[in-house]
Amino acid sequence: MVEQLEEDRSRRPPVAPPRPSESARAKKASKTTPEGLTVHSFHTLLAHLATRCRNTCRIADTEPDAPSLQLLTELDPLQDEALQLLRP
């Protein structure tokens, strides 16, 4: 996604209050990104990322020290995109 900030800087007067770009207005109106993901605030994004969990599974009626299996929940598209952006 290409933001229009650089283009807008060259066209607007330097002392005029900034106006949101067309892409920013579209995101605000639809509450979705151009990729179709829901727009979040920082706090709601963190809350959404916190829904990922690790489940520890063990066969019932086994010894306490029996091996266990750990499963991670699958990432949804928003979580996947956010974690991709955080990777170096």
N, C-alpha and C positions, 0 to 999 in steps of 0.2 A: 504494500500500500504506500503510495506516495502522498505525503502531506503537501499542502500548498503554501507553507509558511514562507519559504524562500521567495517564491513568486510574489506573494502578498507584500513582503517587505520592500521590494523594489517599486511597487506601485502606489503604496499608501503614503500619505504625508507623515513625517516622523513624529509630529506632535499630536496627531489624531489618536483617539483611543482605538485600541485594536479591535477588530471585528473577527468573529469566528470564521474559519474557512468553510467553504462549501462542504468538504468532507466531514468536518466537525459538526456542522449543522445537520447533515444527513445521519450521522451516528446518534446524535442527540434525539432526533425525531423518531428514528426507528428502534433505538435502544439495542442495536446490533452492529457489529463490525462488518466491513465489506465481505469478510470470509463467512459471515453468518453466525458468529459467536456472540453471546450475550455480553453487553457492556457492563462492567462491574466497577465499583469503587475499590480502593485498596482493601478496605475491611471486608467487603463481601467476597472479594477474590480470595482472601486468606481463609474465610469461613468455608468457601467452596473447596479449596485445596485441602482443608482439614477433614473432608469427608473420605479421603483415601485412608484405608486402614490395612493392617496386617493381621490376618487370622491365623492362630496357631491351632492346628488340628492334631488330635491324637485318637486312636481307636479306643472306643469305650471298653471298660473292664480289662485294661491292661495294667501292667506294672507301672508304678509312678515314674520310673526312670526309662520308660519305653521311648523310642524315638518319636519325634513329632515332625509335622510338616507345616511349614509356614507359607501362606498364600497371600499375595498382595492383590487388592482389588484392582481391576483394570482402570486405566485412565480414560476419562471422557475427553472429547476433543479440546475443551477449554483447559483442562488440567494439563493435557499433553502440550498444548501451545505455550502455556505459562512456564512449564518446566523446561521446555526447549529454549525459551528466551533466557532462562537463568543459567543455562550451561555455558561454560567459557568457550 
